[in-house]
Amino acid sequence: MAGELNSATIKEYALAAGADVVGIAAASDFGSAPEGHKPVDALPGCRSVIVLGTAVPKEAILSEDRIGFIDVRNATNASVNNAAKSVAKCIKSRKYKA
């Protein structure tokens, strides 16, 4: 991703990396989170939080096959985790902390 690193470019990159939805919130919006669970607790100086999501197929959710659902859930989690790692790598390549 060339050019300026801003919310639009982060969202574009995250979607290209496999996320279905992307949101960015101010770290200060998490002020009422319990101690130890605020973004600044994990990354001092944090100013923004990037949230990624992927859809779980409706059929998997409605299925009575719990093992199948667990497999789909695990694959979905792996997909969003890989997208998050890709976004973090992009941010770090620009000399920002992620």
PyMOL commands that set and color helices and strands:
alter all, ss='L'
color gray80, all
select helices_A, chain A and resi 7-16+27-30+39-42+58-62+66-93
alter helices_A, ss='H'
color red, helices_A
select strands_A, chain A and resi 21-26+48-53
alter strands_A, ss='S'
color yellow, strands_A
deselect
rebuild
show_as cartoon
